[in-house]
Amino acid sequence: METNQNEIDLRKVVRIVLEHWWWFAIGVAFFVLLGGAYFLRKAPTWNTDATIMLRQKEGLGEEMASLSMLGLAGNQAAEDEVVVLASRGLLYQAIDALDLWETHVKKGGLRWEGEFRNPAFSVRYIQLEERAEKRPFTITVKPTSKGYKIKTKCGFFHRSTTRVADLNAPIETGVGTITIHANRPLSQDTVYRTTHMRRELVVAAYREAINVSQHKKESNIIKLSTRSFMPERDKALLGQMIEQYNLNAIVDKNMIATNTASFIEERLAIISRELAEAENAVADYKESNNIADIQTQAQLFLAASSAEQRTMAEIETQLSLVEYIDEFLRDETKRNSLIPSNIGVTDASLSSGLSEYNALLLQRMRILRTATEDNPVIAQMNDQLAIMRQNIIATIGSVRESLKIRQRNLMTQDSKYNRKIKDAPEQQREYVRVLRQQQLRERLYAYLYEKREENALMLAATTMPAKVLDVPQRDVKSQSPKLIKLMLICIFLGVLIPAGILYLYVLFNDKIDDPKEFETRVKAPVLGQLVQNSRNAHIAIHEGESTVSAELFRLIRTNLRYVIPADVKSPVILVTSCINGDGKSYVSSNTALSLAILGKKVALVGLDIRKPMLASYFGLSNKGHLTDYLADPDVAVDDIVVPSGEHPNLDIIPCGTIPPNPAELLQTERIDELFAELRKRYDYILVDTAPVALVSDTYLLDRIADVTIFVCRYKYTPSEMVEYINNVIAQNRMHNVTCVLNGVKGLRAGYGYGYGAQKD
């Protein structure tokens, strides 16, 4: 049953679509034309993209690296760089470098085309109106034979047109006073336009159009993409963004080296002074004591103790570096400065702590470019930096203590050695002491000088932090709109929208619109279906005529024989409907004519006494007929019978004057007497009665009827009337009920009958 129902639904859908095919034809034609116009006017757009790879940064903690290897943490560094690449500050730098604050376009045909490298004109704003300073506006220049036509538009309501002979002079427009400089000769066949916005709005527009994203969550590869009708501009903008990002990152990265260089230069100046003082002390000592050959003796002593002296010098150097860093950390004015970390500190824990501190401080500086000090992330980083700073100070204390312990041990060993040479002259011992101070300063000076050179080399050999994998390039396959795709979409819309309207029409349509469904739903025999009468004639059947309507009435006449009881002579056939306008008078008149043409004696009685129509159908007078007979016992049957004028075998009994009490008249004995007499005179008596859903007149006539024909009209009678007929049958309010479906469009009526038939 469910399969059959689905098949019926599909058949109904196909039928409705075929009936309304012209809806779809108009819809497809309309949207195809609309799509063609859109394609001709719309400037094509393309995707432009670039791909970069971030070089692996140093200083990643072991815990984070382990989590990343286990897949438990994403690439936080790459995610931060995505934010940096999409920041307003970076985009501002790129736009400013390319001077993209205004958009220039030209229109030579139906499309606007972008101008990037060499715009047709440039505008200088002498004085802008207040509204123009706040809202975007456009300036359109149209060369004419007499000069130039300047149009401005600032919002929907503020428009102006100015005609000038020369562009060089100041021009008063709706947005203010401007001057226009033509960068090249302007063609009269072309319209030129520029769009001006506040800079923050320009940055916001580009920022919304550009997409920056990681290739994968754990990847160092970042993709930049955008889409517009100016791919050359997009290529330049993406390339400039990458260049600015590299420059900014290099500046950030070199801040440590720069701070270290400043630190080394400061210490070299101090050591230089100390070394000069030590050398002067040696010279003064030799001069004051008239020493000549003590140098040879001192060299022997220094050679013997060179290993201990070198070690002590290294310790002195490390102590000096640690002291320098400790002073730097305790200086409150340098709290947010990078700590010099590549100056030769040998302690691994201290060196690692300095690198991690600088990495976190650099990250804080970068985030501060797009955030404020009140940002929760900045506050959290400040807390982390404070903790790390205290840890570094504590580490410095432990390193200092360790170096001093080693220094004391070496000094103890050195004192033992000195005791062994206590016999040396006092002069020589004092000279060695002074010479030691000089050599210590020389070694420290040489060490710092070497570190300065290393730091300078690092500054000169800085690599770009972002490696370009794919240079900014237009994707030639991404052009939009594409003509074929656009036409397919238009065809789809041309089918979809009429289908949607048709669906709503069917959904809210409560009329009988499917002959097959009608036959399935109604619980009564269907005598036939009648096509819509295109000639609008009340009489559709004539003797010797073979129109579709005539043949279908003949089919009804044939089927009527099978529903009339066999023992009934001269049957009375009631023709009724559920509502007005179903065509019961039309069906009763032409059915009676078809029986008369067959040679039967037929009487057509008009008992729709509330709204009689038979008299007008046959061109008869409606005065003094059936209602007079029912109201006046002196009126005889012969007085109310009128020849039809259409066929000699057909007589008409028109209704007559509309009475004030129709229901009472239909219950009189005169009705029974009338039909008893008519049964004696005629072979068939057809009765045109009132609609049953509106008045009760027809139910009062059921006592005289042998067959009842319910007339329903295609796409006119509400579908709920089918259930009404079924209820009438179920309640046995009228017996021997049959149905006729009237006004079916096309040749579907009569099960596709129509071969050899002429059109109505």
LOVOPA-386017 format. One record per residue (C-alpha): residue in three letters; x, y, z. Coordinates in steps of 0.5 Angstrom, whole numbers, plus 500, padded with zeros to 3 digits. Example, Ala and Ser with C-alpha at 12.3 -4.5 7.8 and 13.67 -1.06 7.14 Angstrom:
BEGIN
ALA525491516
SER527498514
//
This chain:
BEGIN
MET500500500
GLU506505502
THR509503495
ASN503505491
GLN502511495
ASN509513493
GLU508512486
ILE501516486
ASP505522489
LEU510521484
ARG505521478
LYS502527481
VAL508531482
VAL510529475
ARG503531473
ILE503538476
VAL510540473
LEU508538466
GLU501542467
HIS505548469
TRP511547465
TRP511555463
TRP512557470
PHE519553469
ALA521556462
ILE519563465
GLY523562471
VAL529559467
ALA529564462
PHE529570467
PHE534568471
VAL539566465
LEU538573463
LEU539576470
GLY545571471
GLY548574464
ALA547581466
TYR550580472
PHE556576469
LEU557582464
ARG557587470
LYS561584475
ALA568584475
PRO571577476
THR575576482
TRP581571484
ASN584568490
THR591570492
ASP595566497
ALA602565499
THR605560504
ILE611561509
MET614557514
LEU617559521
ARG624557522
GLN624554529
LYS626558535
GLU631557540
GLY629557547
LEU623552547
GLY623549554
GLU624541554
GLU617540557
MET613544552
ALA618540547
SER616533550
LEU608535550
SER609537542
MET612531541
LEU607527544
GLY601531541
LEU599534547
ALA600541545
GLY599545539
ASN604550536
GLN603555541
ALA609559537
ALA606559530
GLU599561533
ASP602567536
GLU605569530
VAL598568526
VAL596573531
VAL602578529
LEU601577522
ALA594579522
SER595585527
ARG593592525
GLY600594526
LEU603590521
LEU597591516
TYR598598517
GLN605598515
ALA604594509
ILE598599507
ASP602605508
ALA609602504
LEU604601498
ASP600607499
LEU593603499
TRP589608503
GLU585609497
THR582605491
HIS582607484
VAL577603479
LYS575605472
LYS569603467
GLY570603460
GLY564598459
LEU559595463
ARG565593469
TRP569596474
GLU576595473
GLY582596478
GLU588601478
PHE593599482
ARG600601480
ASN598607476
PRO592610477
ALA589615472
PHE588621477
SER590623484
VAL586627489
ARG589632494
TYR584634500
ILE584641501
GLN579642506
LEU573636507
GLU566637510
GLU565634517
ARG561628514
ALA566626509
GLU572626515
LYS567621518
ARG564617513
PRO567613506
PHE566617500
THR567616492
ILE569621487
THR568620480
VAL571623474
LYS568623467
PRO571626461
THR567630457
SER568634450
LYS567641454
GLY571639460
TYR570634466
LYS564632470
ILE566631477
LYS561627482
THR561625489
LYS557621494
CYS558620501
GLY552616504
PHE545615500
PHE543622501
HIS549626500
ARG551627492
SER553632488
THR555634481
THR560639479
ARG562641472
VAL569644471
ALA573645464
ASP580644468
LEU582639473
ASN588643476
ALA584649480
PRO581647486
ILE574644486
GLU568645490
THR564639491
GLY559636496
VAL565633500
GLY569639500
THR575643497
ILE579638493
THR584638487
ILE585633482
HIS591631478
ALA591627472
ASN597622472
ARG595621464
PRO591623459
LEU583621461
SER579618455
GLN572620454
ASP570613453
THR572611461
VAL569613467
TYR574614473
ARG573613480
THR576613487
THR574611494
HIS576614500
MET576612507
ARG579614514
ARG585610515
GLU582605521
LEU576603516
VAL581602511
VAL585597515
ALA579594518
ALA577592511
TYR583589509
ARG584586515
GLU577582514
ALA579580507
ILE585577509
ASN585570512
VAL591568516
SER591561518
GLN596555520
HIS597549515
LYS596544521
LYS595546528
GLU602543530
SER605546524
ASN610552523
ILE607553516
ILE602559515
LYS598561509
LEU596568507
SER590569503
THR585574500
ARG580575494
SER578581490
PHE578584483
MET585586484
PRO590580484
GLU596585483
ARG594589489
ASP593583493
LYS600580491
ALA603586493
LEU600587499
LEU601580501
GLY608580499
GLN609587503
MET606584509
ILE611578509
GLU617583508
GLN614587514
TYR613581519
ASN621579517
LEU623586518
ASN619587525
ALA622580527
ILE629581526
VAL629588530
ASP626584536
LYS631578535
ASN637583534
MET634587541
ILE638582545
ALA644583541
THR644590541
ASN643590548
THR649586549
ALA653590545
SER652596549
PHE653592555
ILE660590552
GLU662597550
GLU660600557
ARG665594560
LEU670595555
ALA671602557
ILE671601564
ILE676595563
SER680600559
ARG681605564
GLU683600569
LEU688597564
ALA691603563
GLU691604571
ALA695597572
GLU700599566
ASN701606569
ALA702602576
VAL707597573
ALA711603570
ASP711607576
TYR714601580
LYS719600575
GLU721607575
SER721609582
ASN725602584
ASN730603578
ILE728596576
ALA732593570
ASP733586570
ILE727584574
GLN723582568
THR727576567
GLN726574574
ALA718575574
GLN717571567
LEU720565571
PHE716566576
LEU710567572
ALA711561568
ALA712557574
SER705559576
SER701560569
ALA696555570
GLU694557577
GLN694564574
ARG690563568
THR684559572
MET684565577
ALA683570571
GLU678566568
ILE674566575
GLU675573576
THR672574569
GLN666570570
LEU665573577
SER666580573
LEU660578568
VAL656575574
GLU657582578
TYR655586571
ILE649581570
ASP647582577
GLU647590577
PHE643590571
LEU638586574
ARG637590580
ASP637596576
GLU629598576
THR630602570
LYS632596566
ARG626592568
ASN623591561
SER630591558
LEU633584555
ILE638581559
PRO645581555
SER646573555
ASN651571550
ILE657575553
GLY660568555
VAL657566562
THR659559562
ASP654556568
ALA649552564
SER643553568
LEU644561569
SER645561561
SER639557560
GLY635562565
LEU637568561
SER635565554
GLU628563557
TYR627570560
ASN629574554
ALA624569550
LEU618570554
LEU620578554
LEU620578547
GLN613575546
ARG611580551
MET613585547
ARG610582541
ILE603582544
LEU604589546
ARG603591539
THR596589539
ALA594589546
THR594593552
GLU598593559
ASP591591562
ASN590585558
PRO590578562
VAL595575558
ILE600581559
ALA599581567
GLN600573567
MET607574563
ASN609580568
ASP608575574
GLN612570570
LEU617575568
ALA618577576
ILE618570578
MET624568573
ARG627575575
GLN628573582
ASN630566580
ILE636568576
ILE638573581
ALA638567586
THR642563581
ILE647569580
GLY648568588
SER649561588
VAL654562582
ARG657567585
GLU658563591
SER661557587
LEU666562584
LYS668565590
ILE670558593
ARG674556587
GLN677563588
ARG679561595
ASN682554594
LEU686557588
MET689563593
THR690558598
GLN694554593
ASP698560590
SER700562598
LYS703556599
TYR707557592
ASN709564595
ARG711561601
LYS716557597
ILE719563594
LYS719567600
ASP726568599
ALA725572593
PRO727579594
GLU721584596
GLN722588590
GLN721582586
ARG715580589
GLU711587589
TYR713587582
VAL710580580
ARG703583584
VAL703589580
LEU704585574
ARG699580575
GLN694586576
GLN696588569
GLN695581566
LEU689580569
ARG686586566
GLU689585559
ARG686578559
LEU679581561
TYR679586556
ALA681581550
TYR676577552
LEU670582552
TYR673585545
GLU673578542
LYS665577545
ARG664584542
GLU666581535
GLU662575536
ASN656579537
ALA657584531
LEU658577527
MET651575530
LEU648582528
ALA651581521
ALA649574520
THR641575522
THR637570518
MET629571516
PRO625568521
ALA619567516
LYS622563509
VAL617564503
LEU615557501
ASP610560496
VAL610567493
PRO604571493
GLN600568487
ARG594569483
ASP590562483
VAL588562476
LYS582557477
SER579561482
GLN576566478
SER569568480
PRO564568477
LYS565563472
LEU560563466
ILE558556466
LYS557555473
LEU553561474
MET549559468
LEU548552472
ILE546556478
CYS541561474
ILE538554471
PHE537551478
LEU534558481
GLY530558475
VAL527551477
LEU527551484
ILE524558485
PRO518556481
ALA518549484
GLY518552491
ILE512557489
LEU508551486
TYR509547492
LEU506553496
TYR501553491
VAL499546492
LEU500546499
PHE495551500
ASN491549494
ASP484545497
LYS481544490
ILE480538487
ASP486538482
ASP487530480
PRO482526477
LYS485520478
GLU486522486
PHE478524486
GLU476517483
THR480514488
ARG478518494
VAL470518493
LYS466512495
ALA461512489
PRO462510482
VAL464516477
LEU460516471
GLY466520467
GLN470526467
LEU468533462
VAL473537459
GLN473545460
ASN468548455
SER473553451
ARG467556447
ASN463557454
ALA457555451
HIS451552455
ILE449547450
ALA456542449
ILE452537445
HIS448537438
GLU446531434
GLY451529429
GLU457533433
SER463529435
THR467534439
VAL470532445
SER465535450
ALA460531446
GLU463524446
LEU464525454
PHE457526455
ARG455520451
LEU460516455
ILE457519461
ARG450517458
THR453510457
ASN455509464
LEU449512467
ARG445505464
TYR449501469
VAL447505475
ILE440505474
PRO436499477
ALA434494472
ASP427494475
VAL426502475
LYS422504469
SER422512467
PRO428513472
VAL428520476
ILE436522476
LEU437528481
VAL443532479
THR446536484
SER453539487
CYS456541494
ILE457548492
ASN455553487
GLY459554480
ASP460546480
GLY456546473
LYS450542475
SER446545471
TYR451545465
VAL451537466
SER444536467
SER442540461
ASN447536456
THR446529459
ALA439530458
LEU440532451
SER445526450
LEU439522452
ALA434525447
ILE439525441
LEU439517443
GLY431517442
LYS429517449
LYS423522451
VAL427526456
ALA424531461
LEU429536465
VAL426539471
GLY429545474
LEU428544482
ASP434549484
ILE428554486
ARG433559490
LYS438560484
PRO434557477
MET439557471
LEU435552466
ALA431558463
SER437562461
TYR441556458
PHE435554453
GLY433562452
LEU426561456
SER422565460
ASN422564468
LYS415566469
GLY409562471
HIS412555471
LEU414550476
THR413554482
ASP406556480
TYR404549479
LEU407547486
ALA403553489
ASP397553485
PRO393546485
ASP389549479
VAL395549474
ALA396543470
VAL402539468
ASP401541461
ASP401548463
ILE409548466
VAL412543460
VAL416547455
PRO419544449
SER427545449
GLY428548442
GLU434544442
HIS431537440
PRO424535440
ASN425529445
LEU427534450
ASP422538454
ILE424543460
ILE420545466
PRO423551468
CYS423553475
GLY419560475
THR419565480
ILE423564486
PRO418563492
PRO419565499
ASN418558502
PRO422553497
ALA423548503
GLU416548504
LEU414547497
LEU419541496
GLN415537501
THR408538498
GLU404532495
ARG404536489
ILE412534488
ASP410527488
GLU404528483
LEU408531478
PHE414526478
ALA408520478
GLU405524472
LEU412525469
ARG414518470
LYS408516465
ARG410521460
TYR418520459
ASP423515459
TYR428519463
ILE427525468
LEU433529470
VAL432534476
ASP437540476
THR437541484
ALA440546489
PRO447545492
VAL447540498
ALA452543502
LEU448550502
VAL441548503
SER437542505
ASP432542499
THR436536495
TYR435532501
LEU428533501
LEU427530494
ASP431524495
ARG424520496
ILE423521489
ALA430520486
ASP432513483
VAL440516482
THR443522484
ILE449525480
PHE454529484
VAL457534480
CYS464536482
ARG469541478
TYR476541477
LYS480546481
TYR474549483
THR471544488
PRO474544495
SER477537496
GLU474537503
MET467536499
VAL469529497
GLU469527504
TYR462531505
ILE460526499
ASN463520503
ASN459522509
VAL452523505
ILE453516502
ALA455513509
GLN449516513
ASN445514507
ARG442521506
MET442520499
HIS441513495
ASN445510489
VAL450516489
THR454517483
CYS459523481
VAL461527475
LEU468531475
ASN467537471
GLY472542467
VAL478538467
LYS483541463
GLY486538457
LEU484531454
ARG485527461
ALA478527462
GLY475520460
TYR481516461
GLY485520455
TYR479519450
GLY479524444
TYR482520438
GLY479523432
ALA475528436
GLN475535434
LYS477541439
ASP471544443
//
